[in-house]
Amino acid sequence: MKATILHAPGDVRYETVPDPRIEKPTDAIIQLSATCICGSDLWPYRGLNGESGPQHMGHEYCGVVVEVGAAVRTVKPGQFVVGSFCLSDNTCPHCAYGFQSSCEQVEFMTGAQAPYARVPLADGTLVATAEMPDAEMIPHMLAASDVLGTGWYAAVAAQVRKGGTAVVVGDGAVGLMGVLAAKELGAERIIAMSRHASRQALARAFGATDIVAERGAEGIARVKELTGGVGAESVLECVGMAASMEQAMGVCRPGGTIGYVGVPHGVSLDGQKLFFAQHRMLGGPAPVCRFLPDLMDRVLKGSIQPGKVFDLTLPLAQVAEGYKAMDERRAIKTLLRVD
Ligand SMILES: [Zn+2]
């Protein structure tokens, strides 16, 4: 088959690779219904992770099981499944505590920007639906695999509550899903920090009540103004840069909580500043597995439409253009059609 390989920064190719096969008895092979490009794929694409050599790309996926290893019990060929980008056994102490992304056996999905993919730890990772979803459900189901699950975790980690106030820092796909999650979890006031008209519109569609276009000290002052000088009790940091973390801390009220899901690049925290700010913080790779059955249920009931975050759809063979469009910020998130 053909699959997506990153050869060097900026050099993504759709080229022939060996077909995936069962390597361990706990593996499953799925036929992808659709896949997509993650904001985090842009780090190696831009050469910012220091990797070298060709690597398989893609960790967001949904599709139909075609084969399972001898030890797999919970999914079977023919079932439609969604899985987390974090692969976990879902039985170890960390999984049982709801932190599947710190599973004792954790692995990270790769190779999903392809027509077929191997999913290790299938029992703990894949969630099957009762029947095959309609075609129009696929983008929404796909979103649950990472981008929605990560935005959801940002809101949960930030302790968004009914009637509360949330600020979302970052208007990328994860930030927009953070807005959706804050809305679903009952926040009354959702302030999205965004400078781009198309993203502002999407943020409003997902439930933002206010938009703050300013950044830095001005952005913090604007949020303070909107919150009676107090700041927000829940802040979702969905970028991972020093400036965005500073923004998150600046808008969080004392006793408030910051959920941070942007992989930190160049972020360092000042102990004394943290101490006197009195902020709770929880972040990390999202334990999507904890939320997946609930999120898939909300999608199937039609109560959320996270797939609206995909503003570019391309055939998988044009994956290189998908990366380019996201790198140049012409697209928020690219869905790749598997024809
Ligand atoms: Zn585990």
Residues whose N, C-alpha, C, O or C-beta is under 5 A from the ligand:
A	BS01	ZN	S88 D89 N90 T91 C92 C95 C103 E104 Q105
